[in-house]
Amino acid sequence: MLAVQQISGAGQVLAQRAQLPAIDYGALAPLLVILGAACVAVVVEAFVPRPARWGAQVAVTVLGLAAAGAALGVHLSSGAGGVVTLAGTVAVDGPALFLWGTLLALGLGSALLIADRTVEPGGAFVADAAVRVGTAQDRAQNRAQRAQPGGTTPGGTRAAAAGGHEEMQTEVFPLFLFSLAGMMAFTAANDLLTMFVALEVLSLPLYLMCGLARRRRLLSQEAAVKYFLLGAFASAFFLYGVALLYGYAGSVALADISQASAGTDRSDTLLFGGLAMLVIGLMFKASVGPFHTWTPDVYQGAPTPVTAFMAACTKVAAFGAILRVLHVGFESTSWTWRGVLWGIAIASMVIGAILGLTQTDVKRMIAYSSVAHAGFILVGAMAMTPDGLSGTLFYLLAYGFTTLAAFGVVTLVRDAEGESTHLSQWAGLAKRSPLTAAVFGFLLFALAGIPLTSGFTAKFAVFSAALADGMAPLVVIALVASAVAAFFYLRVVVLMYFSEPAADGPTVSVPGGFTTAAITLGVVVTLLLGVLPSFALDWAALGGFTS
Amino acid sequence: MDQYGWLLVALPAAGALVLLVGGRRTNAFGHLLGCATVLGAFGYGLALFARTVGLPAEERTRELDLFTWFGVQALQVDFGMRLDPLSLTFVLLITGVGALIHIYSIGYLAGEDGRRKFFGYLNLFVAAMLVLVLADNFVTLYLGWEGVGLASYLLIGWYTGRPSAATAAKKAFLMNRVGDVGLVLAIFLLWRELGTLEYAEVFARAGEIGGPTLLAITVLLLLGACGKSGQFPLQAWLPDAMEGPTPVSALIHAATMVTAGVYLIARCSPLYDLTATGRLVVASIGAITLLLGAIIGCAYDDIKKVLAYSTVSQIGYMILAVGLGPAGYALGIFHLLTHGFFKAGLFLGAGSVMHAMHDEVDMRRMGGLARHLPITFVTFGLGYLALIGFPFLSGYYSKDAIIDAGFGAGGTAGWIFGGTALLAAGLTAFYMTRLVLMTFFGEQRWRELRTEDGEEYHPHECAPVMWVPMVVLALGSVGAGYLLHAGDALVGWLEPSVGALAESEVSVVPHDLVPLLTVAISALGVLVAYLVVGRHRVPVDRPQRVSLPVRAARADLYANAINEAIIARPGTWATRALVYVDNKGVDGLVNGTAALLGGTSGRMRRLQTGFVRSYALGMLGGSVLVIAMLLVVSY
């Protein structure tokens, strides 16, 4: 937050001659708590002795998330409406609070997956990321790990971890917390510069986290570099868009842009050129096609708990920002840009649904599924009605938990080389582990949108809102795309249930408490939102944007 | 007692839950529990039925609100049930025939691994089917619609060892998705037009929907019905679905699930009443399908496939009937009920034959089985007579009524609908007689043959647990038609749901002549079958040099080829084009274990061949496009 304050504050200082803006600490508390926890985690990393670090980091992370959740609860129960604070740079309103709650809950699930050390002995993260792949030291790291044949049992793990050889890189926890704080700021940013800073705060730790996998390190590092390069590319677009919009409106505040665009004779080129670049930067983060190209590679290469975090939380944060930009900044010009976003949404749905059909890797398949889902969410985000807003928020909540649990299950199916993500290795999984197959099957049905899962209720909410806002042709395309996408989910179900298991197929690890808790959380929420969606829909419909 | 209506669904659902979650612990009693839940639901359904009959006609429709599914301002969907004559009729059919088939399955799957799981799936199916017919709004209907689909795929793919079973399950899923999209679109259109999805409100306000929109809704509903009921052009999955165990074919793919399309159209009769064009489309689809099914049914040698095409054809009759509007809704349901009895009985009989013949389905390898399977022969024979419309058996009443109503459409349409229905009745008599002759009469061709394991065939009658349900269904095939017909019992009972039956004034053929014509043409079909099949030696190997019509019929009248050309191939091209554009090293579809051979490193190389520069270029291209479009649009 310090960075946010400084940069946005800088403009303020010039304008108002060093008058400090009023700060509503109550409303900002959840965000501040997460940032505070991140700083504590950095201190822990520096001063706590190595054997105790993992425990301390997990405690700091989970307590931080819980405290932030409590602060959110206190603020909600105080009944305060939308609050704009920090000199108008941050808006803590209905959608922001809903998305903060969603992010904190999904963050807890991701933190549990990250913290797990039973599925992969020592954790999914490399002990020393700075060691170059293939060197003697790296081989020593690997040997230390392979020398633990009993490593799959919790007892063996603890013994190994105590030995210090396969301690995981615990810096992942502060990185995670910083990234989460960035996401929260992203969804609440009320002007474009704050949004840009939050974008970088959420992205930079993610780039690093992608490269920390314990297994298949080259793949992981390649993913990190790709994500970084393409992310920088997209950030440049975003920033250029901000510059153009500043040129147009003379301000970076969304409300000012909205006001400026209402009935003036300024240059439309600046406005729409700026909007286009801004949207491209945001679409990249949300992995909306055709700006999705990084998604499959990065999802596949990153350590799976980080993939789960990216797939669930980044999507929520990015769409939170898209919603705010479209609803607050560009509502009055929606008739102009809507056609173009139609094209993007159609491209995303078609790319996701059709390319998903050809994937042979589970993680890549879910990546393409996320591209298709991004298209569906965009359909809802374009509906400029209260129903469209609440439906989209609901969709983000539902999708986040389903995809989180799905990646949680992916971590469990393993062979000697680590996770077995190739689809052919999942053949006949139902015979080896009926429970895992049933859980994954259920999650796939949710992604496909079968009734009694959150996937159905979410699609229903979003599509009905889009239909009511006059987007019938788009809804038809979306329904056809979801029917096509259903086919590749079914392919996995067929593979798991109707195929003979391969002779040297993978085993399914019995997860420890953390992973079990994360998967259970995802499955229960997916079911609950499918059967009783009303309470979440009500919450999502609590209030509109304040600016 | 109405307020406990949810028990109808809850009983089989609880059964499914216990059997599927309980795991091996429930192996010992699983099959009994599976039967008990469905029998319990049947008992409760009977009680509800008895109570409803005692009520005056206007009180026979009750709605039960269970809980609110969606409850935000604009989006109100309650999880409710509608107990009315139409839904109760289906409840009795589903639980009654369902219970019999559950009992039969105890014997059919005796000694097979996972019989418990089979009963779990069957219970799941019954629960979902009851949700479908008891729903009081379109969203709950859709829930049941997807639920029965799911159970159906699970059961089609039951024999996991056979790749053909997995393919058939996939095909069923794919074609049903096409239909489901239609249903979902219709539901969304209704929602957009009326803002509600409750039956009561939708039907009361159906008049507010504009003509073209209403036509679109009815045609899309029909598309949904076509997918689920195996109607043209989505009929190809149903015969393939015979890969499932025979009790599944009897319950799901003959008696209940595949008739959901007929239910849907009958349920939406207030919508169809308002659009003559919509009804005409429905009736035409029915007429095309009933003829197509009957023609293809003549060419198959696989006993289950013949019955499957017969099902396609008979559902065509029902769709034709409900497409005739007020003159046919009740008749469609009538035929649906009698068909439920005799077709389920025929499938169970076929299952008994397969049981006796080491799971052989090729009728060319059978013959002369009547003496070895006397009970099966008699029950099968009664079902056969009912199906071909032998006077005073079930099919006679229900099919005649539809043919009569077809002629009653008047004018050219009357000639076409009545004529095809009449012609198909003759074809039905032909292919069914052919089936019975090849299976139960003639030379005992199996004596010279060996099973795949090299053993001799020893046909034997099945256990009582299997033949008792067959006898009950045979009794139904004989008597149900008369009972439901006498005094217009069924038509009067259904009146509160689908309206009164309209008698046609413009029939192109006198009403009294129709039964005579039907019997005559059926007799002709039987005679031709006897002359062609019964008096000749049936070759064990399928003759390859056959005439063009036979070849076309054997190829399902090229339905698969057409599907391939229209849907599958463009889909493949689109995928290839996109993959090319996407510039990826995608390695084709899952092709078994070949991919396992390469080591991890090899796999890594193969999967991740994308270069950052090409990704960035792709993004740049997209960006240029978006910016250009926005700027163009803004001017």
Chai-1 contact restraints between the chains, C-beta under 6 A:
chainA,res_idxA,chainB,res_idxB,connection_type,confidence,min_distance_angstrom,max_distance_angstrom,comment,restraint_id
A,L219,B,M604,contact,1.0,0.0,6.0,A-B,restraint_1
A,K226,B,V612,contact,1.0,0.0,6.0,A-B,restraint_2
A,L229,B,V612,contact,1.0,0.0,6.0,A-B,restraint_3
A,L230,B,Y615,contact,1.0,0.0,6.0,A-B,restraint_4
A,F233,B,A616,contact,1.0,0.0,6.0,A-B,restraint_5
A,D268,B,S634,contact,1.0,0.0,6.0,A-B,restraint_6
A,F272,B,L630,contact,1.0,0.0,6.0,A-B,restraint_7
A,F272,B,L631,contact,1.0,0.0,6.0,A-B,restraint_8
A,F272,B,S634,contact,1.0,0.0,6.0,A-B,restraint_9
A,A276,B,V626,contact,1.0,0.0,6.0,A-B,restraint_10
A,A276,B,I627,contact,1.0,0.0,6.0,A-B,restraint_11
A,A276,B,L630,contact,1.0,0.0,6.0,A-B,restraint_12
A,I280,B,S623,contact,1.0,0.0,6.0,A-B,restraint_13
A,P290,B,G622,contact,1.0,0.0,6.0,A-B,restraint_14
A,F291,B,M619,contact,1.0,0.0,6.0,A-B,restraint_15
A,F291,B,G622,contact,1.0,0.0,6.0,A-B,restraint_16
A,T293,B,Y615,contact,1.0,0.0,6.0,A-B,restraint_17
A,T293,B,G618,contact,1.0,0.0,6.0,A-B,restraint_18
A,D297,B,Q608,contact,1.0,0.0,6.0,A-B,restraint_19
A,D297,B,G610,contact,1.0,0.0,6.0,A-B,restraint_20
A,T336,B,V633,contact,1.0,0.0,6.0,A-B,restraint_21
A,T336,B,S634,contact,1.0,0.0,6.0,A-B,restraint_22
A,G339,B,V633,contact,1.0,0.0,6.0,A-B,restraint_23
A,V340,B,M629,contact,1.0,0.0,6.0,A-B,restraint_24
A,V340,B,L630,contact,1.0,0.0,6.0,A-B,restraint_25
A,I354,B,T575,contact,1.0,0.0,6.0,A-B,restraint_26
A,I354,B,L578,contact,1.0,0.0,6.0,A-B,restraint_27
A,L355,B,L578,contact,1.0,0.0,6.0,A-B,restraint_28
A,T358,B,V586,contact,1.0,0.0,6.0,A-B,restraint_29
A,T360,B,D587,contact,1.0,0.0,6.0,A-B,restraint_30
A,T360,B,V590,contact,1.0,0.0,6.0,A-B,restraint_31
A,D387,B,A74,contact,1.0,0.0,6.0,A-B,restraint_32
A,E417,B,T600,contact,1.0,0.0,6.0,A-B,restraint_33
A,H422,B,A595,contact,1.0,0.0,6.0,A-B,restraint_34
A,L423,B,V590,contact,1.0,0.0,6.0,A-B,restraint_35
A,S424,B,V590,contact,1.0,0.0,6.0,A-B,restraint_36
A,S424,B,T593,contact,1.0,0.0,6.0,A-B,restraint_37
A,S424,B,A595,contact,1.0,0.0,6.0,A-B,restraint_38
A,S424,B,L596,contact,1.0,0.0,6.0,A-B,restraint_39
A,I450,B,E146,contact,1.0,0.0,6.0,A-B,restraint_40
A,P451,B,L143,contact,1.0,0.0,6.0,A-B,restraint_41
A,P451,B,E146,contact,1.0,0.0,6.0,A-B,restraint_42
A,S464,B,W191,contact,1.0,0.0,6.0,A-B,restraint_43
A,L467,B,F188,contact,1.0,0.0,6.0,A-B,restraint_44
A,L467,B,R192,contact,1.0,0.0,6.0,A-B,restraint_45
A,L479,B,V181,contact,1.0,0.0,6.0,A-B,restraint_46
A,L479,B,V184,contact,1.0,0.0,6.0,A-B,restraint_47
A,V480,B,V181,contact,1.0,0.0,6.0,A-B,restraint_48
A,A483,B,R177,contact,1.0,0.0,6.0,A-B,restraint_49
A,A483,B,V181,contact,1.0,0.0,6.0,A-B,restraint_50
A,A486,B,R177,contact,1.0,0.0,6.0,A-B,restraint_51
A,L490,B,F173,contact,1.0,0.0,6.0,A-B,restraint_52
A,V494,B,A166,contact,1.0,0.0,6.0,A-B,restraint_53
A,F498,B,G157,contact,1.0,0.0,6.0,A-B,restraint_54
A,F498,B,T160,contact,1.0,0.0,6.0,A-B,restraint_55
A,F498,B,A166,contact,1.0,0.0,6.0,A-B,restraint_56
A,A502,B,T593,contact,1.0,0.0,6.0,A-B,restraint_57
A,S534,B,G71,contact,1.0,0.0,6.0,A-B,restraint_58
A,L537,B,V72,contact,1.0,0.0,6.0,A-B,restraint_59
A,A541,B,V72,contact,1.0,0.0,6.0,A-B,restraint_60
